[in-house]
Amino acid sequence: MIDVAVLGRVGIDLYPNQLRTPLREVRTYTRFVGGFAGNVATGLVRLGLTPAIVSRVGRDPHGDFVRDFLSGEGVDVRFLAVDDRLRTPPTFCEVWPPDRFPLLFYRYPTAPDWQLAPGDFDLDEVAAAPFLLATGTGLAQSPSRETTLGALEAHEHTTIFDLDWRPTLWEQPDEYSELAQAAVRHAGVVIGNEEEVQTAAGDPQTLLDLGVSTLVLKRGEHGVVLFHEGAQVDVPPHPVEVVNGLGAGDAFIAAFVHSLHTGGSLEEAARRGSVAGAMVASQLACSEAMPSLAELEAELR
């Protein structure tokens, strides 16, 4: 049985070997598996859980690279469908530490994971997993939009929705708020930063009024604020020298879920998530920088 079903974006990240360099001047890159689903699934399996990725790649060498890497890590790839028509998307970035990491997506007019359909996976098995993770990016196009909302609604246990607001991936950005709120109504835990919460609902209380039992508000260098059952708890940050902040949120979710899965409190889960996120932010890669359980425990000490 899988511990966590992870729905969402997956592809390849091409990260520059020359830091603090405009993309037009970069000459060489290193290829990594990337995207929310790829990064989080890797983080979960390295912490000792059994995640299944629910997504799509193309029938091309980059798709083979994604599947080979994830299966080699121990991720269940039965529900990583292969699209015969579309190519696995690359994402480029510039790296300007400590806080500027512009992304250039190649996902138009669509990408394999936006074509995720109910027939790509066993809905009953996914619904029975202890945890289901989904993101706002999965709502940007159909049929992924309907598939994501259907999976959230059908899930029987803990559902976690990452607001994941990326305006450049929406042809109609003004649709985001309504769709995000529809997803939130089926989520027990919602995770997002201040901009994402503002865009989705205006303020934290509006999200909580939709029925969310727990809101995790990420505030970067200022730490995390937990909203739960009328209480508000501040979780301090874990300072590091930032190299690339792009994978920090995915590492946060992986460690957060692992902690909850092993019986930890929400505050402990947020603390461990903050440390895991900081560890990844101190490195260039995302998926390949996800810490093992031993590495996370050592950093926590």
VMD Tcl script that draws the C-alpha trace (Angstrom):
set ca {
  {0.00 0.00 0.00}
  {1.24 3.48 -0.83}
  {1.68 5.99 1.99}
  {1.26 9.14 -0.09}
  {-0.21 9.89 -3.52}
  {1.43 12.93 -5.12}
  {-0.44 14.58 -8.02}
  {1.02 17.32 -10.13}
  {3.70 18.73 -12.34}
  {6.79 16.74 -13.29}
  {9.49 17.30 -15.89}
  {13.15 18.14 -16.10}
  {14.93 21.11 -14.55}
  {17.92 22.52 -16.43}
  {19.86 24.48 -13.85}
  {22.78 26.69 -14.90}
  {26.28 25.76 -13.88}
  {27.08 29.49 -13.99}
  {25.42 31.26 -11.06}
  {24.50 34.93 -11.09}
  {24.43 34.82 -14.89}
  {21.62 35.88 -17.26}
  {20.09 32.93 -19.09}
  {21.17 34.32 -22.44}
  {24.81 33.99 -21.32}
  {24.65 30.56 -19.68}
  {26.60 27.92 -21.60}
  {26.13 24.70 -19.61}
  {23.41 23.17 -17.48}
  {22.86 20.18 -15.21}
  {19.68 18.19 -15.70}
  {17.55 17.14 -12.73}
  {14.07 15.73 -12.27}
  {11.86 18.64 -11.29}
  {8.34 19.83 -10.65}
  {6.26 19.53 -7.50}
  {5.37 15.87 -7.92}
  {8.88 14.78 -8.85}
  {10.56 16.73 -6.06}
  {8.09 15.86 -3.30}
  {7.94 12.17 -4.21}
  {11.74 12.02 -4.06}
  {11.76 13.80 -0.71}
  {9.17 11.43 0.74}
  {10.92 8.24 -0.33}
  {14.25 9.48 1.05}
  {12.55 10.00 4.41}
  {11.33 6.41 4.41}
  {7.77 6.60 3.06}
  {6.29 4.89 -0.01}
  {4.97 7.59 -2.35}
  {3.24 7.07 -5.69}
  {3.55 9.81 -8.30}
  {0.33 10.48 -10.21}
  {1.30 12.43 -13.32}
  {2.40 12.14 -16.93}
  {5.61 12.39 -18.95}
  {6.24 12.16 -22.67}
  {7.41 9.12 -24.59}
  {10.86 10.58 -25.08}
  {14.35 10.34 -23.54}
  {13.59 13.04 -20.96}
  {10.52 11.10 -19.87}
  {12.69 7.98 -19.59}
  {15.13 9.97 -17.46}
  {12.32 11.05 -15.11}
  {10.89 7.55 -14.79}
  {14.31 5.93 -14.32}
  {15.37 8.41 -11.64}
  {12.14 8.16 -9.65}
  {11.91 4.38 -9.82}
  {15.59 4.16 -8.89}
  {14.88 6.25 -5.80}
  {12.03 3.90 -4.85}
  {9.03 5.96 -5.93}
  {6.03 3.96 -7.14}
  {5.70 4.95 -10.82}
  {2.71 2.76 -11.77}
  {0.57 5.89 -12.10}
  {3.19 7.94 -13.99}
  {1.48 7.71 -17.37}
  {3.25 8.11 -20.71}
  {1.82 10.52 -23.26}
  {2.38 9.42 -26.87}
  {1.86 12.89 -28.31}
  {3.37 15.49 -25.96}
  {7.00 15.90 -24.91}
  {8.33 15.98 -21.36}
  {8.67 19.71 -20.53}
  {11.95 21.36 -19.54}
  {12.19 24.26 -17.10}
  {15.14 26.65 -17.09}
  {16.08 29.00 -14.29}
  {18.55 31.70 -13.39}
  {20.19 31.54 -9.97}
  {20.75 34.84 -8.20}
  {21.21 34.08 -4.49}
  {19.79 34.74 -2.03}
  {16.32 35.56 -3.31}
  {15.96 35.80 -7.10}
  {15.40 32.63 -9.13}
  {13.39 33.45 -12.29}
  {11.92 30.44 -14.11}
  {11.36 29.89 -17.81}
  {8.74 27.18 -18.45}
  {8.27 25.28 -21.71}
  {4.69 24.05 -21.24}
  {2.63 25.63 -24.01}
  {0.19 25.01 -25.48}
  {0.06 22.17 -22.95}
  {2.20 19.57 -21.18}
  {1.75 15.86 -20.41}
  {0.83 16.34 -16.74}
  {-1.91 18.82 -17.68}
  {-3.46 15.93 -19.63}
  {-3.73 13.75 -16.53}
  {-7.03 11.85 -16.72}
  {-8.88 9.53 -14.32}
  {-7.96 6.53 -16.47}
  {-4.25 7.13 -15.76}
  {-4.47 5.78 -12.21}
  {-6.49 3.64 -9.81}
  {-8.74 6.17 -8.06}
  {-9.71 3.71 -5.32}
  {-6.09 3.02 -4.42}
  {-5.20 6.70 -4.47}
  {-8.27 7.55 -2.38}
  {-7.27 4.98 0.22}
  {-3.71 6.29 0.68}
  {-3.16 7.91 4.11}
  {-2.13 11.18 2.40}
  {-2.97 12.86 -0.90}
  {-1.01 15.89 -2.12}
  {-2.14 18.19 -4.93}
  {-1.30 21.71 -6.13}
  {-2.76 24.79 -7.73}
  {-0.73 24.28 -10.90}
  {-2.77 21.15 -11.60}
  {-5.87 23.36 -11.89}
  {-4.49 25.57 -14.66}
  {-5.75 23.41 -17.54}
  {-8.21 20.64 -18.29}
  {-8.40 17.67 -17.93}
  {-5.87 17.91 -15.07}
  {-8.17 20.47 -13.44}
  {-11.13 18.11 -13.16}
  {-8.91 15.12 -12.36}
  {-7.27 16.96 -9.47}
  {-10.54 18.20 -8.01}
  {-12.06 14.73 -8.35}
  {-9.14 13.08 -6.58}
  {-9.32 15.60 -3.72}
  {-13.05 15.05 -3.34}
  {-12.74 11.25 -3.40}
  {-9.87 11.01 -0.93}
  {-10.72 9.31 2.36}
  {-7.92 10.51 4.65}
  {-5.57 13.51 4.94}
  {-5.62 15.79 1.91}
  {-2.99 18.51 1.52}
  {-3.36 21.24 -1.08}
  {-0.40 23.44 -1.98}
  {-1.67 26.76 -3.37}
  {1.30 26.89 -5.79}
  {0.36 30.14 -7.54}
  {2.37 30.54 -10.76}
  {0.61 33.19 -12.87}
  {2.69 32.56 -16.00}
  {1.20 29.05 -16.22}
  {-2.39 30.30 -16.41}
  {-3.93 31.44 -19.69}
  {-6.74 32.99 -17.59}
  {-5.08 33.98 -14.29}
  {-8.35 35.39 -12.93}
  {-9.69 31.81 -12.78}
  {-7.18 30.83 -10.13}
  {-8.96 32.13 -7.04}
  {-12.28 30.38 -7.70}
  {-10.62 27.08 -8.61}
  {-8.19 27.21 -5.69}
  {-11.08 27.76 -3.31}
  {-12.92 24.80 -4.85}
  {-9.87 22.64 -4.11}
  {-9.48 24.08 -0.62}
  {-12.98 22.93 0.29}
  {-11.79 19.33 -0.10}
  {-8.47 19.79 1.74}
  {-7.72 19.25 5.39}
  {-4.40 21.10 5.20}
  {-3.61 24.06 2.94}
  {-0.05 25.29 2.42}
  {1.04 28.54 0.81}
  {3.10 31.68 1.13}
  {1.70 35.15 1.76}
  {1.30 36.04 -1.92}
  {-0.47 32.74 -2.63}
  {-2.89 33.15 0.25}
  {-3.60 36.72 -0.83}
  {-4.28 35.66 -4.43}
  {-6.41 32.66 -3.49}
  {-8.62 34.26 -0.88}
  {-7.40 37.65 0.29}
  {-6.42 36.64 3.82}
  {-5.90 33.53 5.99}
  {-9.26 33.78 7.74}
  {-11.15 33.56 4.46}
  {-9.41 30.28 3.68}
  {-10.15 28.95 7.16}
  {-13.81 29.91 6.74}
  {-13.97 27.56 3.74}
  {-13.58 24.63 6.13}
  {-9.81 24.20 6.21}
  {-8.76 22.70 9.53}
  {-5.10 23.69 9.16}
  {-3.44 26.50 7.23}
  {0.35 26.54 6.95}
  {1.49 30.04 6.03}
  {5.10 30.09 4.83}
  {6.89 33.40 5.40}
  {10.39 32.70 4.05}
  {13.11 34.03 6.31}
  {10.45 34.85 8.93}
  {9.45 31.21 9.43}
  {6.01 29.62 9.37}
  {2.67 30.45 10.96}
  {0.27 27.59 11.76}
  {-3.46 28.29 11.95}
  {-5.32 25.39 13.58}
  {-8.55 25.14 15.56}
  {-8.60 28.86 16.35}
  {-4.98 28.96 17.47}
  {-2.01 30.59 15.78}
  {1.52 29.25 16.32}
  {4.76 30.79 15.04}
  {7.49 28.38 13.96}
  {10.92 30.00 13.64}
  {13.03 29.72 10.47}
  {16.19 27.65 10.10}
  {18.87 30.05 8.82}
  {21.19 28.92 6.00}
  {23.19 30.53 3.22}
  {20.79 30.26 0.28}
  {22.07 28.99 -3.08}
  {18.77 28.15 -4.80}
  {15.44 28.57 -3.06}
  {13.30 26.86 -5.70}
  {13.03 23.42 -4.09}
  {12.63 24.54 -0.50}
  {8.83 24.43 -0.52}
  {8.78 20.88 -1.90}
  {11.25 19.71 0.74}
  {9.09 21.40 3.37}
  {6.02 19.42 2.31}
  {7.89 16.12 2.19}
  {9.22 16.51 5.73}
  {5.88 17.92 6.96}
  {4.00 14.86 5.67}
  {6.59 12.44 6.98}
  {6.31 13.93 10.44}
  {2.51 13.71 10.44}
  {2.68 10.15 9.11}
  {4.87 9.14 12.04}
  {2.56 10.76 14.59}
  {4.23 14.14 15.05}
  {2.30 17.26 15.99}
  {1.57 19.98 13.47}
  {4.13 22.26 15.12}
  {6.80 19.55 14.98}
  {5.90 18.82 11.36}
  {6.29 22.50 10.45}
  {9.62 22.68 12.30}
  {10.99 19.65 10.47}
  {9.65 20.98 7.20}
  {11.41 24.30 7.72}
  {14.72 22.57 8.36}
  {14.36 20.30 5.31}
  {13.48 23.29 3.14}
  {16.51 25.19 4.36}
  {18.76 22.22 3.61}
  {17.60 22.12 0.00}
  {17.80 25.91 -0.38}
  {21.50 25.70 0.49}
  {22.14 23.59 -2.63}
  {21.66 24.04 -6.38}
  {19.49 20.99 -7.09}
  {15.91 20.33 -5.99}
  {15.07 16.62 -6.31}
  {18.62 15.39 -5.83}
  {19.12 17.67 -2.83}
  {16.19 16.23 -0.86}
  {17.58 15.05 2.50}
  {17.50 11.50 3.78}
  {16.00 10.87 7.20}
  {19.49 10.52 8.71}
  {20.58 13.83 7.17}
  {17.46 15.60 8.41}
  {17.86 14.23 11.92}
  {21.50 15.32 11.97}
  {20.55 18.87 10.93}
  {17.78 18.99 13.52}
  {20.33 18.15 16.21}
}
mol new
graphics top color blue
foreach p $ca { graphics top sphere $p radius 0.5 }
foreach p [lrange $ca 0 end-1] q [lrange $ca 1 end] { graphics top cylinder $p $q radius 0.2 }
display resetview
